[in-house]
């Protein structure tokens, strides 16, 4: 479906983890649609580069610092919760402080951001919350207890936002990609290649994409287009949903 031009004119959008990967692609796409974009990232230079490209504003913040999250300017019409990280270890070896950090960054920070943004959205009678979840929001993989827990929690949070926001013109949805070609995933590929004694191409084909029917990495721009779609006029009745982009992984 071709989206109308400038359908976000006059709207203000905040994208977390906007310095690279999915966040960067989403920030660029929303700016293309006419939104004024707040590019939020802990990497000041990366955020500034995206802000320069979009004509928006760079915001440097560590989202695991919840007091800093609460202090952000959250008068926005579109909120894209994207920032995240991964840690791989068996549960009995998983550092508890790392588990807490990942849930704070990937679940509590989105809650705080939504909590701060909803009053503005309610006042305007319009808002879009897009949560970048994962296939791991609907499926589990071994050794990723914190990431899987955070994404499953984000799915539930997104549905509650949808139920509460509906009467105020606010929708809330998740996007659930499988592996996307981002710095986070490229780092995992390199690590697994060393551990398994495989080439990086073999890691992608034999390990990462083994459960999928479509055996390729997803490009960040594909996810960004889904973000734009969920903010478009055609999706006013799509809420509380999960848009799965997993190449058939969850069809098993």
GUKE-942723 format. One record per residue (C-alpha): residue in one letter; x, y, z. Coordinates in nm, 2 decimals. Example, Ala and Ser with C-alpha at 12.3 -4.5 7.8 and 13.67 -1.06 7.14 Angstrom:
REM residues 2
(atom 'a' (1.23 -0.45 0.78))
(atom 's' (1.37 -0.11 0.71))
***
This chain:
REM residues 252
(atom 'x' (0.00 0.00 0.00))
(atom 'x' (0.14 0.34 -0.10))
(atom 'x' (0.12 0.58 0.20))
(atom 'x' (0.00 0.93 0.14))
(atom 'x' (0.27 1.20 0.13))
(atom 'x' (0.33 1.41 0.45))
(atom 'x' (0.07 1.23 0.65))
(atom 'x' (0.25 1.32 0.97))
(atom 'x' (0.27 1.70 0.90))
(atom 'x' (0.24 1.89 1.22))
(atom 'x' (0.31 1.58 1.43))
(atom 'x' (0.60 1.53 1.67))
(atom 'x' (0.77 1.19 1.69))
(atom 'x' (1.02 1.05 1.94))
(atom 'x' (1.23 0.75 1.85))
(atom 'x' (1.45 0.57 2.10))
(atom 'x' (1.77 0.40 1.99))
(atom 'x' (1.76 0.64 1.69))
(atom 'x' (2.13 0.65 1.64))
(atom 'x' (2.16 0.33 1.43))
(atom 'x' (1.97 0.03 1.29))
(atom 'x' (1.59 0.02 1.31))
(atom 'x' (1.57 0.34 1.51))
(atom 'x' (1.77 0.54 1.26))
(atom 'x' (1.56 0.40 0.97))
(atom 'x' (1.24 0.48 1.16))
(atom 'x' (1.35 0.83 1.24))
(atom 'x' (1.43 0.90 0.87))
(atom 'x' (1.10 0.75 0.75))
(atom 'x' (0.89 0.94 1.00))
(atom 'x' (1.07 1.26 0.90))
(atom 'x' (1.00 1.18 0.53))
(atom 'x' (0.63 1.16 0.63))
(atom 'x' (0.65 1.51 0.77))
(atom 'x' (0.70 1.45 1.14))
(atom 'x' (0.94 1.66 1.35))
(atom 'x' (1.16 1.39 1.50))
(atom 'x' (1.33 1.37 1.84))
(atom 'x' (1.62 1.13 1.78))
(atom 'x' (1.70 0.98 2.13))
(atom 'x' (2.02 0.78 2.18))
(atom 'x' (2.29 0.75 2.44))
(atom 'x' (2.55 0.80 2.16))
(atom 'x' (2.55 1.18 2.12))
(atom 'x' (2.73 1.18 1.79))
(atom 'x' (2.50 0.92 1.64))
(atom 'x' (2.19 1.11 1.76))
(atom 'x' (2.32 1.44 1.62))
(atom 'x' (2.39 1.28 1.28))
(atom 'x' (2.04 1.15 1.26))
(atom 'x' (1.89 1.48 1.37))
(atom 'x' (2.10 1.67 1.11))
(atom 'x' (1.97 1.43 0.84))
(atom 'x' (1.60 1.46 0.95))
(atom 'x' (1.60 1.82 1.04))
(atom 'x' (1.49 1.71 1.39))
(atom 'x' (1.64 1.73 1.74))
(atom 'x' (1.90 1.51 1.90))
(atom 'x' (1.84 1.40 2.26))
(atom 'x' (2.13 1.23 2.44))
(atom 'x' (2.01 1.01 2.73))
(atom 'x' (2.08 0.67 2.88))
(atom 'x' (1.73 0.52 2.90))
(atom 'x' (1.83 0.29 3.19))
(atom 'x' (1.85 0.61 3.40))
(atom 'x' (1.48 0.62 3.48))
(atom 'x' (1.50 0.97 3.64))
(atom 'x' (1.65 1.10 3.31))
(atom 'x' (1.36 0.93 3.12))
(atom 'x' (1.11 1.11 3.34))
(atom 'x' (1.28 1.44 3.28))
(atom 'x' (1.24 1.42 2.90))
(atom 'x' (1.01 1.64 2.69))
(atom 'x' (0.74 1.39 2.61))
(atom 'x' (0.48 1.61 2.45))
(atom 'x' (0.49 1.39 2.14))
(atom 'x' (0.23 1.25 1.90))
(atom 'x' (0.42 0.94 1.80))
(atom 'x' (0.64 0.73 2.03))
(atom 'x' (0.86 0.45 1.89))
(atom 'x' (1.01 0.24 2.16))
(atom 'x' (1.30 0.08 1.99))
(atom 'x' (1.62 0.09 2.21))
(atom 'x' (1.75 -0.24 2.33))
(atom 'x' (2.04 -0.48 2.37))
(atom 'x' (2.11 -0.85 2.41))
(atom 'x' (2.29 -1.07 2.65))
(atom 'x' (2.33 -1.44 2.59))
(atom 'x' (2.39 -1.69 2.88))
(atom 'x' (2.23 -1.99 3.05))
(atom 'x' (1.99 -1.89 3.33))
(atom 'x' (2.22 -2.03 3.60))
(atom 'x' (2.50 -1.81 3.47))
(atom 'x' (2.30 -1.51 3.38))
(atom 'x' (2.42 -1.21 3.58))
(atom 'x' (2.12 -1.08 3.79))
(atom 'x' (2.23 -0.72 3.75))
(atom 'x' (2.24 -0.76 3.37))
(atom 'x' (1.89 -0.92 3.38))
(atom 'x' (1.76 -0.62 3.58))
(atom 'x' (1.94 -0.37 3.35))
(atom 'x' (1.78 -0.52 3.03))
(atom 'x' (1.43 -0.52 3.18))
(atom 'x' (1.48 -0.16 3.30))
(atom 'x' (1.59 -0.05 2.96))
(atom 'x' (1.35 -0.25 2.74))
(atom 'x' (1.04 -0.26 2.95))
(atom 'x' (1.03 -0.01 3.23))
(atom 'x' (1.17 0.28 3.02))
(atom 'x' (0.90 0.22 2.75))
(atom 'x' (0.64 0.23 3.03))
(atom 'x' (0.78 0.56 3.16))
(atom 'x' (0.80 0.71 2.82))
(atom 'x' (0.44 0.61 2.74))
(atom 'x' (0.32 0.73 3.08))
(atom 'x' (0.48 1.07 3.01))
(atom 'x' (0.35 1.09 2.65))
(atom 'x' (-0.01 0.99 2.69))
(atom 'x' (-0.14 1.31 2.85))
(atom 'x' (-0.04 1.51 2.54))
(atom 'x' (-0.18 1.24 2.31))
(atom 'x' (-0.51 1.23 2.50))
(atom 'x' (-0.53 1.61 2.49))
(atom 'x' (-0.49 1.62 2.12))
(atom 'x' (-0.72 1.32 2.07))
(atom 'x' (-0.46 1.14 1.86))
(atom 'x' (-0.15 0.93 1.92))
(atom 'x' (0.05 0.64 1.79))
(atom 'x' (0.27 0.41 2.01))
(atom 'x' (0.48 0.17 1.81))
(atom 'x' (0.68 -0.08 2.01))
(atom 'x' (0.96 -0.26 1.84))
(atom 'x' (0.92 -0.60 1.98))
(atom 'x' (1.07 -0.92 1.82))
(atom 'x' (0.98 -1.27 1.72))
(atom 'x' (1.11 -1.33 2.07))
(atom 'x' (0.80 -1.14 2.19))
(atom 'x' (0.60 -1.44 2.08))
(atom 'x' (0.86 -1.72 2.08))
(atom 'x' (1.15 -1.81 2.31))
(atom 'x' (1.51 -1.90 2.25))
(atom 'x' (1.74 -2.06 2.50))
(atom 'x' (2.00 -1.84 2.67))
(atom 'x' (1.81 -1.52 2.61))
(atom 'x' (1.61 -1.50 2.93))
(atom 'x' (1.62 -1.13 2.98))
(atom 'x' (1.56 -1.03 2.62))
(atom 'x' (1.27 -1.28 2.59))
(atom 'x' (1.12 -1.17 2.92))
(atom 'x' (1.14 -0.80 2.82))
(atom 'x' (0.99 -0.85 2.48))
(atom 'x' (0.70 -1.06 2.62))
(atom 'x' (0.64 -0.79 2.88))
(atom 'x' (0.64 -0.52 2.61))
(atom 'x' (0.37 -0.72 2.42))
(atom 'x' (0.15 -0.71 2.73))
(atom 'x' (0.22 -0.34 2.80))
(atom 'x' (0.13 -0.26 2.44))
(atom 'x' (-0.21 -0.42 2.47))
(atom 'x' (-0.29 -0.24 2.79))
(atom 'x' (-0.20 0.09 2.62))
(atom 'x' (-0.43 0.00 2.33))
(atom 'x' (-0.72 -0.07 2.57))
(atom 'x' (-0.68 0.25 2.77))
(atom 'x' (-0.60 0.47 2.47))
(atom 'x' (-0.87 0.37 2.23))
(atom 'x' (-1.13 0.62 2.35))
(atom 'x' (-0.87 0.90 2.32))
(atom 'x' (-0.77 0.82 1.96))
(atom 'x' (-0.44 0.65 2.06))
(atom 'x' (-0.33 0.32 1.91))
(atom 'x' (-0.06 0.10 2.03))
(atom 'x' (0.10 -0.19 1.84))
(atom 'x' (0.41 -0.41 1.83))
(atom 'x' (0.63 -0.49 1.54))
(atom 'x' (0.78 -0.84 1.56))
(atom 'x' (1.08 -0.88 1.33))
(atom 'x' (1.31 -1.18 1.32))
(atom 'x' (1.68 -1.09 1.28))
(atom 'x' (1.74 -0.75 1.13))
(atom 'x' (2.06 -0.63 0.98))
(atom 'x' (2.17 -0.40 1.26))
(atom 'x' (2.49 -0.35 1.46))
(atom 'x' (2.34 -0.55 1.74))
(atom 'x' (2.28 -0.85 1.52))
(atom 'x' (2.60 -0.82 1.33))
(atom 'x' (2.78 -0.84 1.66))
(atom 'x' (2.59 -1.15 1.75))
(atom 'x' (2.68 -1.31 1.41))
(atom 'x' (3.05 -1.24 1.47))
(atom 'x' (3.04 -1.38 1.82))
(atom 'x' (2.86 -1.70 1.72))
(atom 'x' (3.10 -1.75 1.43))
(atom 'x' (3.39 -1.76 1.67))
(atom 'x' (3.21 -1.99 1.92))
(atom 'x' (3.09 -2.24 1.66))
(atom 'x' (3.39 -2.22 1.43))
(atom 'x' (3.17 -2.13 1.13))
(atom 'x' (3.18 -1.85 0.88))
(atom 'x' (2.95 -1.56 0.94))
(atom 'x' (2.74 -1.67 0.64))
(atom 'x' (2.70 -2.01 0.79))
(atom 'x' (2.59 -1.87 1.13))
(atom 'x' (2.32 -1.67 0.95))
(atom 'x' (2.19 -1.96 0.74))
(atom 'x' (2.24 -2.26 0.98))
(atom 'x' (2.17 -2.10 1.32))
(atom 'x' (1.99 -1.77 1.32))
(atom 'x' (1.76 -1.83 1.03))
(atom 'x' (1.71 -2.20 1.08))
(atom 'x' (1.35 -2.16 1.21))
(atom 'x' (1.25 -1.93 0.93))
(atom 'x' (1.10 -2.01 0.59))
(atom 'x' (1.25 -1.69 0.43))
(atom 'x' (1.62 -1.73 0.49))
(atom 'x' (1.75 -1.37 0.48))
(atom 'x' (1.81 -1.09 0.72))
(atom 'x' (1.55 -0.82 0.73))
(atom 'x' (1.66 -0.47 0.64))
(atom 'x' (1.60 -0.18 0.89))
(atom 'x' (1.41 0.01 0.62))
(atom 'x' (1.15 -0.27 0.60))
(atom 'x' (1.08 -0.23 0.97))
(atom 'x' (1.07 0.15 0.93))
(atom 'x' (0.81 0.12 0.66))
(atom 'x' (0.60 -0.09 0.90))
(atom 'x' (0.64 0.18 1.16))
(atom 'x' (0.52 0.44 0.91))
(atom 'x' (0.23 0.22 0.81))
(atom 'x' (0.11 0.19 1.18))
(atom 'x' (0.11 0.57 1.20))
(atom 'x' (-0.08 0.62 0.88))
(atom 'x' (-0.45 0.71 0.84))
(atom 'x' (-0.53 0.36 0.72))
(atom 'x' (-0.45 0.20 1.05))
(atom 'x' (-0.68 0.39 1.29))
(atom 'x' (-0.85 0.07 1.38))
(atom 'x' (-0.54 -0.14 1.42))
(atom 'x' (-0.45 -0.15 1.79))
(atom 'x' (-0.34 -0.40 2.04))
(atom 'x' (-0.19 -0.60 1.76))
(atom 'x' (0.15 -0.75 1.68))
(atom 'x' (0.27 -0.71 1.32))
(atom 'x' (0.49 -1.02 1.27))
(atom 'x' (0.78 -0.99 1.03))
(atom 'x' (0.96 -1.32 1.10))
(atom 'x' (0.99 -1.49 0.76))
(atom 'x' (0.76 -1.76 0.87))
(atom 'x' (0.94 -1.85 1.20))
(atom 'x' (0.62 -1.85 1.41))
(atom 'x' (0.43 -2.04 1.14))
(atom 'x' (0.57 -2.37 1.28))
***
